[in-house]
């Protein structure tokens, strides 16, 4: 068995959820936060058989959009304190960041 962890943007949660359900996959959603943007995103945990991995990756990818977002970057040291002006930088976020892990043991008790 494999475990797919897919981080997607909050805006794509509904589309990805609907597409996975439509194909009969079981999964768990975890509310997560991006380390850089510090904004909410969603992590999908999908347990599947090895021959289903490519399909799940394709479905998640097809339903996650790449977007540009502005991040405020602050200069490392500002003197005197109080005159700090953030410098907005554009970053591309998504579609999806996907990890595929081997599952050593899977049980439903
Ligand atoms: P964030 O950490 O909020 O990152 C948002 C976007 O900022 C990233 O989009 C990437 O374009 C940029 N970024 C973040 N850290 C960077 C760095 N150290 N150097 C250069 N650019 C950086 P994505 O790559 O599409 O990632 C979207 C979200 O997926 C991330 O949100 C994070 O929550 C997760 N993620 C991405 N890579 C990961 C990894 N290696 N491990 C764990 N989570 C990851």
Backbone and ligand atoms as CSV (ligand in chain L), in Angstrom:
chain,resi,resn,atom,element,x,y,z
A,1,UNK,N,N,0.838,-1.199,0.000
A,1,UNK,CA,C,0.000,0.000,0.000
A,1,UNK,C,C,0.878,1.256,0.000
A,2,UNK,N,N,0.358,2.322,-0.550
A,2,UNK,CA,C,1.070,3.609,-0.613
A,2,UNK,C,C,0.227,4.684,0.067
A,3,UNK,N,N,0.921,5.664,0.626
A,3,UNK,CA,C,0.231,6.826,1.172
A,3,UNK,C,C,0.654,8.050,0.381
A,4,UNK,N,N,-0.332,8.714,-0.201
A,4,UNK,CA,C,-0.061,9.943,-0.952
A,4,UNK,C,C,-0.412,11.128,-0.054
A,5,UNK,N,N,0.549,12.024,0.119
A,5,UNK,CA,C,0.276,13.269,0.845
A,5,UNK,C,C,0.337,14.384,-0.187
A,6,UNK,N,N,-0.760,15.100,-0.334
A,6,UNK,CA,C,-0.804,16.162,-1.338
A,6,UNK,C,C,-1.208,17.478,-0.675
A,7,UNK,N,N,-0.327,18.468,-0.778
A,7,UNK,CA,C,-0.635,19.801,-0.240
A,7,UNK,C,C,-1.220,20.623,-1.385
A,8,UNK,N,N,-2.446,21.091,-1.204
A,8,UNK,CA,C,-3.078,21.914,-2.244
A,8,UNK,C,C,-3.578,23.213,-1.623
A,9,UNK,N,N,-3.824,24.186,-2.481
A,9,UNK,CA,C,-4.325,25.462,-1.969
A,9,UNK,C,C,-5.771,25.304,-1.516
A,10,UNK,N,N,-6.111,26.115,-0.539
A,10,UNK,CA,C,-7.451,26.060,0.036
A,10,UNK,C,C,-8.532,26.209,-1.039
A,11,UNK,N,N,-8.265,27.076,-2.023
A,11,UNK,CA,C,-9.260,27.348,-3.078
A,11,UNK,C,C,-9.568,26.114,-3.926
A,12,UNK,N,N,-8.653,25.144,-3.946
A,12,UNK,CA,C,-8.846,23.955,-4.777
A,12,UNK,C,C,-9.401,22.764,-3.994
A,13,UNK,N,N,-9.630,22.944,-2.708
A,13,UNK,CA,C,-10.037,21.818,-1.860
A,13,UNK,C,C,-11.308,21.137,-2.380
A,14,UNK,N,N,-12.314,21.938,-2.708
A,14,UNK,CA,C,-13.612,21.408,-3.140
A,14,UNK,C,C,-13.491,20.575,-4.415
A,15,UNK,N,N,-12.744,21.136,-5.398
A,15,UNK,CA,C,-12.603,20.435,-6.692
A,15,UNK,C,C,-11.862,19.108,-6.526
A,16,UNK,N,N,-10.781,19.133,-5.757
A,16,UNK,CA,C,-9.994,17.907,-5.553
A,16,UNK,C,C,-10.837,16.872,-4.800
A,17,UNK,N,N,-11.546,17.335,-3.764
A,17,UNK,CA,C,-12.399,16.438,-2.972
A,17,UNK,C,C,-13.442,15.769,-3.862
A,18,UNK,N,N,-14.153,16.573,-4.655
A,18,UNK,CA,C,-15.201,16.032,-5.525
A,18,UNK,C,C,-14.633,15.015,-6.514
A,19,UNK,N,N,-13.471,15.340,-7.099
A,19,UNK,CA,C,-12.883,14.457,-8.115
A,19,UNK,C,C,-12.440,13.121,-7.496
A,20,UNK,N,N,-11.871,13.174,-6.285
A,20,UNK,CA,C,-11.438,11.915,-5.638
A,20,UNK,C,C,-12.645,11.067,-5.248
A,21,UNK,N,N,-13.675,11.723,-4.715
A,21,UNK,CA,C,-14.883,10.983,-4.312
A,21,UNK,C,C,-15.549,10.325,-5.505
A,22,UNK,N,N,-15.605,11.079,-6.605
A,22,UNK,CA,C,-16.228,10.578,-7.844
A,22,UNK,C,C,-15.575,9.263,-8.288
A,23,UNK,N,N,-14.252,9.137,-8.032
A,23,UNK,CA,C,-13.531,7.926,-8.443
A,23,UNK,C,C,-13.457,6.880,-7.339
A,24,UNK,N,N,-14.110,7.152,-6.226
A,24,UNK,CA,C,-14.229,6.148,-5.171
A,24,UNK,C,C,-13.028,6.025,-4.247
A,25,UNK,N,N,-12.135,7.032,-4.213
A,25,UNK,CA,C,-10.985,6.963,-3.309
A,25,UNK,C,C,-11.382,7.393,-1.900
A,26,UNK,N,N,-10.710,6.775,-0.921
A,26,UNK,CA,C,-10.915,7.186,0.473
A,26,UNK,C,C,-9.743,8.063,0.895
A,27,UNK,N,N,-10.021,9.098,1.639
A,27,UNK,CA,C,-8.946,10.025,2.008
A,27,UNK,C,C,-9.330,10.833,3.243
A,28,UNK,N,N,-8.312,11.501,3.791
A,28,UNK,CA,C,-8.508,12.390,4.938
A,28,UNK,C,C,-7.944,13.754,4.579
A,29,UNK,N,N,-8.645,14.801,4.962
A,29,UNK,CA,C,-8.150,16.176,4.775
A,29,UNK,C,C,-7.599,16.694,6.091
A,30,UNK,N,N,-6.432,17.295,6.036
A,30,UNK,CA,C,-5.887,17.941,7.232
A,30,UNK,C,C,-5.664,19.411,6.921
A,31,UNK,N,N,-6.161,20.276,7.787
A,31,UNK,CA,C,-5.907,21.715,7.609
A,31,UNK,C,C,-4.429,21.962,7.911
A,32,UNK,N,N,-3.723,22.597,6.971
A,32,UNK,CA,C,-2.292,22.834,7.157
A,32,UNK,C,C,-1.965,24.294,6.827
A,33,UNK,N,N,-0.729,24.672,7.101
A,33,UNK,CA,C,-0.316,26.061,6.877
A,33,UNK,C,C,1.017,26.079,6.169
A,34,UNK,N,N,1.135,26.848,5.096
A,34,UNK,CA,C,2.394,26.939,4.356
A,34,UNK,C,C,3.463,27.628,5.183
A,35,UNK,N,N,4.677,27.067,5.156
A,35,UNK,CA,C,5.774,27.631,5.942
A,35,UNK,C,C,6.154,29.033,5.499
A,36,UNK,N,N,6.102,29.299,4.175
A,36,UNK,CA,C,6.515,30.617,3.688
A,36,UNK,C,C,5.377,31.624,3.781
A,37,UNK,N,N,4.248,31.275,3.164
A,37,UNK,CA,C,3.138,32.240,3.114
A,37,UNK,C,C,2.398,32.345,4.445
A,38,UNK,N,N,2.510,31.296,5.252
A,38,UNK,CA,C,1.789,31.225,6.533
A,38,UNK,C,C,0.290,31.386,6.332
A,39,UNK,N,N,-0.173,30.833,5.205
A,39,UNK,CA,C,-1.603,30.853,4.915
A,39,UNK,C,C,-2.123,29.428,4.937
A,40,UNK,N,N,-3.411,29.298,5.194
A,40,UNK,CA,C,-4.010,27.982,5.238
A,40,UNK,C,C,-3.945,27.287,3.889
A,41,UNK,N,N,-3.512,26.017,3.892
A,41,UNK,CA,C,-3.684,25.166,2.721
A,41,UNK,C,C,-4.265,23.856,3.240
A,42,UNK,N,N,-4.415,22.871,2.355
A,42,UNK,CA,C,-5.053,21.623,2.760
A,42,UNK,C,C,-4.151,20.468,2.372
A,43,UNK,N,N,-3.942,19.530,3.289
A,43,UNK,CA,C,-3.158,18.335,2.969
A,43,UNK,C,C,-4.104,17.135,2.887
A,44,UNK,N,N,-4.077,16.467,1.729
A,44,UNK,CA,C,-4.880,15.265,1.527
A,44,UNK,C,C,-4.015,14.051,1.846
A,45,UNK,N,N,-4.520,13.134,2.651
A,45,UNK,CA,C,-3.864,11.847,2.884
A,45,UNK,C,C,-4.701,10.796,2.165
A,46,UNK,N,N,-4.103,10.150,1.159
A,46,UNK,CA,C,-4.854,9.168,0.370
A,46,UNK,C,C,-4.134,7.824,0.426
A,47,UNK,N,N,-4.780,6.825,1.001
A,47,UNK,CA,C,-4.204,5.477,1.044
A,47,UNK,C,C,-4.717,4.670,-0.131
A,48,UNK,N,N,-3.774,4.149,-0.965
A,48,UNK,CA,C,-4.193,3.425,-2.178
A,48,UNK,C,C,-3.264,2.250,-2.469
A,49,UNK,N,N,-3.682,1.415,-3.389
A,49,UNK,CA,C,-2.826,0.344,-3.892
A,49,UNK,C,C,-1.816,0.952,-4.879
A,50,UNK,N,N,-0.639,0.309,-5.014
A,50,UNK,CA,C,0.406,0.883,-5.877
A,50,UNK,C,C,-0.066,1.220,-7.303
A,51,UNK,N,N,-0.943,0.393,-7.856
A,51,UNK,CA,C,-1.369,0.653,-9.241
A,51,UNK,C,C,-2.362,1.823,-9.345
A,52,UNK,N,N,-2.755,2.400,-8.213
A,52,UNK,CA,C,-3.688,3.535,-8.249
A,52,UNK,C,C,-2.969,4.885,-8.073
A,53,UNK,N,N,-1.654,4.817,-7.749
A,53,UNK,CA,C,-0.929,6.059,-7.423
A,53,UNK,C,C,-0.967,7.061,-8.582
A,54,UNK,N,N,-0.655,6.593,-9.780
A,54,UNK,CA,C,-0.586,7.511,-10.924
A,54,UNK,C,C,-1.933,8.184,-11.173
A,55,UNK,N,N,-3.014,7.415,-11.020
A,55,UNK,CA,C,-4.339,7.995,-11.252
A,55,UNK,C,C,-4.644,9.088,-10.222
A,56,UNK,N,N,-4.337,8.808,-8.945
A,56,UNK,CA,C,-4.610,9.803,-7.897
A,56,UNK,C,C,-3.782,11.075,-8.140
A,57,UNK,N,N,-2.499,10.889,-8.487
A,57,UNK,CA,C,-1.631,12.044,-8.744
A,57,UNK,C,C,-2.188,12.863,-9.911
A,58,UNK,N,N,-2.655,12.164,-10.941
A,58,UNK,CA,C,-3.198,12.862,-12.111
A,58,UNK,C,C,-4.463,13.640,-11.741
A,59,UNK,N,N,-5.340,13.000,-10.965
A,59,UNK,CA,C,-6.614,13.627,-10.573
A,59,UNK,C,C,-6.352,14.872,-9.721
A,60,UNK,N,N,-5.428,14.754,-8.768
A,60,UNK,CA,C,-5.128,15.908,-7.903
A,60,UNK,C,C,-4.504,17.032,-8.731
A,61,UNK,N,N,-3.567,16.667,-9.592
A,61,UNK,CA,C,-2.903,17.672,-10.436
A,61,UNK,C,C,-3.879,18.395,-11.353
A,62,UNK,N,N,-4.810,17.641,-11.927
A,62,UNK,CA,C,-5.760,18.228,-12.884
A,62,UNK,C,C,-6.743,19.180,-12.202
A,63,UNK,N,N,-6.867,19.067,-10.893
A,63,UNK,CA,C,-7.848,19.898,-10.192
A,63,UNK,C,C,-7.207,20.947,-9.266
A,64,UNK,N,N,-5.898,21.131,-9.402
A,64,UNK,CA,C,-5.191,22.135,-8.592
A,64,UNK,C,C,-4.572,23.170,-9.528
A,65,UNK,N,N,-4.811,24.428,-9.238
A,65,UNK,CA,C,-4.338,25.487,-10.139
A,65,UNK,C,C,-3.090,26.167,-9.594
A,66,UNK,N,N,-2.166,26.521,-10.503
A,66,UNK,CA,C,-1.013,27.333,-10.095
A,66,UNK,C,C,-1.453,28.796,-10.058
A,67,UNK,N,N,-1.092,29.472,-8.976
A,67,UNK,CA,C,-1.459,30.895,-8.852
A,67,UNK,C,C,-0.231,31.685,-8.424
A,68,UNK,N,N,-0.247,32.980,-8.765
A,68,UNK,CA,C,0.834,33.854,-8.293
A,68,UNK,C,C,0.370,34.592,-7.064
A,69,UNK,N,N,1.262,34.710,-6.102
A,69,UNK,CA,C,0.894,35.403,-4.878
A,69,UNK,C,C,2.027,36.328,-4.438
A,70,UNK,N,N,1.666,37.442,-3.820
A,70,UNK,CA,C,2.690,38.369,-3.325
A,70,UNK,C,C,3.048,38.041,-1.881
A,71,UNK,N,N,4.349,38.007,-1.598
A,71,UNK,CA,C,4.817,37.770,-0.228
A,71,UNK,C,C,5.594,39.005,0.195
A,72,UNK,N,N,5.354,39.480,1.404
A,72,UNK,CA,C,6.129,40.601,1.929
A,72,UNK,C,C,7.445,40.101,2.498
A,73,UNK,N,N,8.549,40.560,1.919
A,73,UNK,CA,C,9.867,40.183,2.424
A,73,UNK,C,C,10.457,41.386,3.144
A,74,UNK,N,N,10.857,41.183,4.396
A,74,UNK,CA,C,11.433,42.276,5.174
A,74,UNK,C,C,12.956,42.210,5.095
A,75,UNK,N,N,13.627,43.361,4.934
A,75,UNK,CA,C,15.093,43.349,4.969
A,75,UNK,C,C,15.583,42.769,6.292
A,76,UNK,N,N,16.754,42.066,6.305
A,76,UNK,CA,C,17.197,41.369,7.514
A,76,UNK,C,C,17.392,42.262,8.735
A,77,UNK,N,N,18.038,43.420,8.586
A,77,UNK,CA,C,18.181,44.315,9.748
A,77,UNK,C,C,17.829,45.730,9.333
A,78,UNK,N,N,17.001,46.329,10.132
A,78,UNK,CA,C,16.559,47.691,9.833
A,78,UNK,C,C,16.885,48.562,11.047
A,79,UNK,N,N,17.613,49.626,10.823
A,79,UNK,CA,C,17.929,50.581,11.898
A,79,UNK,C,C,17.581,51.983,11.394
A,80,UNK,N,N,16.927,52.820,12.120
A,80,UNK,CA,C,16.347,52.528,13.418
A,80,UNK,C,C,15.032,51.775,13.282
A,81,UNK,N,N,14.593,51.121,14.326
A,81,UNK,CA,C,13.341,50.363,14.319
A,81,UNK,C,C,12.191,51.326,14.050
A,82,UNK,N,N,11.247,50.895,13.247
A,82,UNK,CA,C,10.074,51.743,12.996
A,82,UNK,C,C,10.031,52.261,11.574
A,83,UNK,N,N,11.108,52.087,10.794
A,83,UNK,CA,C,11.088,52.566,9.414
A,83,UNK,C,C,11.140,51.397,8.433
A,84,UNK,N,N,10.701,50.213,8.874
A,84,UNK,CA,C,10.786,49.007,8.059
A,84,UNK,C,C,9.710,48.997,6.969
A,85,UNK,N,N,10.126,48.972,5.689
A,85,UNK,CA,C,9.151,48.927,4.591
A,85,UNK,C,C,9.249,47.568,3.918
A,86,UNK,N,N,8.176,46.768,3.919
A,86,UNK,CA,C,8.249,45.444,3.303
A,86,UNK,C,C,8.415,45.543,1.799
A,87,UNK,N,N,9.080,44.527,1.239
A,87,UNK,CA,C,9.356,44.498,-0.190
A,87,UNK,C,C,8.580,43.332,-0.793
A,88,UNK,N,N,7.422,43.590,-1.467
A,88,UNK,CA,C,6.618,42.462,-1.954
A,88,UNK,C,C,7.288,41.726,-3.117
A,89,UNK,N,N,7.294,40.409,-3.026
A,89,UNK,CA,C,7.897,39.558,-4.056
A,89,UNK,C,C,6.834,38.574,-4.527
A,90,UNK,N,N,6.803,38.325,-5.864
A,90,UNK,CA,C,5.812,37.373,-6.400
A,90,UNK,C,C,6.339,35.950,-6.295
A,91,UNK,N,N,5.526,35.002,-5.800
A,91,UNK,CA,C,5.903,33.585,-5.850
A,91,UNK,C,C,4.776,32.806,-6.530
A,92,UNK,N,N,5.173,31.722,-7.190
A,92,UNK,CA,C,4.170,30.831,-7.798
A,92,UNK,C,C,3.797,29.766,-6.786
A,93,UNK,N,N,2.522,29.593,-6.535
A,93,UNK,CA,C,2.081,28.588,-5.565
A,93,UNK,C,C,1.264,27.519,-6.275
A,94,UNK,N,N,1.562,26.250,-5.943
A,94,UNK,CA,C,0.786,25.130,-6.494
A,94,UNK,C,C,1.119,24.869,-7.931
A,95,UNK,N,N,0.257,24.142,-8.565
A,95,UNK,CA,C,-0.876,23.297,-8.274
A,95,UNK,C,C,-0.802,22.513,-6.987
A,96,UNK,N,N,-0.115,21.358,-6.967
A,96,UNK,CA,C,-0.099,20.525,-5.780
A,96,UNK,C,C,1.337,20.080,-5.502
A,97,UNK,N,N,1.656,19.960,-4.209
A,97,UNK,CA,C,2.949,19.395,-3.805
A,97,UNK,C,C,2.658,17.997,-3.286
A,98,UNK,N,N,3.237,16.980,-3.958
A,98,UNK,CA,C,2.810,15.606,-3.684
A,98,UNK,C,C,3.976,14.730,-3.223
A,99,UNK,N,N,3.755,13.988,-2.154
A,99,UNK,CA,C,4.717,13.007,-1.637
A,99,UNK,C,C,4.051,11.631,-1.734
A,100,UNK,N,N,4.819,10.621,-2.166
A,100,UNK,CA,C,4.298,9.248,-2.181
A,100,UNK,C,C,5.167,8.397,-1.260
A,101,UNK,N,N,4.553,7.802,-0.235
A,101,UNK,CA,C,5.290,7.032,0.783
A,101,UNK,C,C,4.857,5.564,0.765
A,102,UNK,N,N,5.811,4.688,1.101
A,102,UNK,CA,C,5.460,3.273,1.296
A,102,UNK,C,C,4.803,3.110,2.664
A,103,UNK,N,N,3.736,2.324,2.704
A,103,UNK,CA,C,3.066,2.058,3.987
A,103,UNK,C,C,3.509,0.679,4.466
A,104,UNK,N,N,4.130,0.629,5.643
A,104,UNK,CA,C,4.648,-0.630,6.168
A,104,UNK,C,C,3.504,-1.533,6.627
A,105,UNK,N,N,2.510,-0.932,7.243
A,105,UNK,CA,C,1.401,-1.722,7.777
A,105,UNK,C,C,0.136,-0.869,7.755
A,106,UNK,N,N,-0.979,-1.495,7.388
A,106,UNK,CA,C,-2.256,-0.769,7.330
A,106,UNK,C,C,-3.318,-1.630,7.988
A,107,UNK,N,N,-3.997,-1.076,8.959
A,107,UNK,CA,C,-5.047,-1.850,9.634
A,107,UNK,C,C,-6.237,-0.956,9.911
A,108,UNK,N,N,-7.424,-1.536,9.835
A,108,UNK,CA,C,-8.640,-0.865,10.316
A,108,UNK,C,C,-9.207,-1.786,11.372
A,109,UNK,N,N,-9.163,-1.389,12.630
A,109,UNK,CA,C,-9.585,-2.285,13.710
A,109,UNK,C,C,-10.979,-1.925,14.209
L,1,LIG,P1,P,4.363,27.764,1.378
L,1,LIG,O1,O,5.460,27.296,2.258
L,1,LIG,O2,O,3.513,28.873,1.905
L,1,LIG,O3,O,5.052,28.211,0.007
L,1,LIG,C1,C,4.363,28.927,-0.991
L,1,LIG,C2,C,5.225,29.062,-2.230
L,1,LIG,O4,O,6.387,29.855,-1.916
L,1,LIG,C3,C,5.778,27.736,-2.766
L,1,LIG,O5,O,4.820,27.130,-3.602
L,1,LIG,C4,C,7.051,28.188,-3.489
L,1,LIG,O6,O,6.733,28.716,-4.780
L,1,LIG,C5,C,7.531,29.347,-2.621
L,1,LIG,N1,N,8.532,28.879,-1.640
L,1,LIG,C6,C,8.308,28.388,-0.407
L,1,LIG,N2,N,9.459,28.096,0.229
L,1,LIG,C7,C,10.453,28.379,-0.634
L,1,LIG,C8,C,11.890,28.287,-0.578
L,1,LIG,N3,N,12.553,27.826,0.500
L,1,LIG,N4,N,12.585,28.684,-1.681
L,1,LIG,C9,C,11.957,29.145,-2.767
L,1,LIG,N5,N,10.597,29.264,-2.890
L,1,LIG,C10,C,9.867,28.888,-1.833
L,1,LIG,P2,P,4.770,25.541,-3.753
L,1,LIG,O7,O,6.132,25.007,-4.013
L,1,LIG,O8,O,3.712,25.236,-4.764
L,1,LIG,O9,O,4.311,24.982,-2.327
L,1,LIG,C11,C,2.975,25.150,-1.841
L,1,LIG,C12,C,2.896,24.665,-0.411
L,1,LIG,O10,O,3.231,23.261,-0.384
L,1,LIG,C13,C,3.906,25.325,0.543
L,1,LIG,O11,O,3.374,26.566,1.023
L,1,LIG,C14,C,4.038,24.269,1.638
L,1,LIG,O12,O,2.908,24.301,2.513
L,1,LIG,C15,C,3.949,22.958,0.836
L,1,LIG,N6,N,5.300,22.472,0.477
L,1,LIG,C16,C,6.015,22.764,-0.632
L,1,LIG,N7,N,7.192,22.109,-0.645
L,1,LIG,C17,C,7.232,21.391,0.482
L,1,LIG,C18,C,8.201,20.498,1.059
L,1,LIG,N8,N,9.377,20.219,0.453
L,1,LIG,N9,N,7.923,19.926,2.253
L,1,LIG,C19,C,6.748,20.177,2.886
L,1,LIG,N10,N,5.775,21.010,2.391
L,1,LIG,C20,C,6.031,21.608,1.216
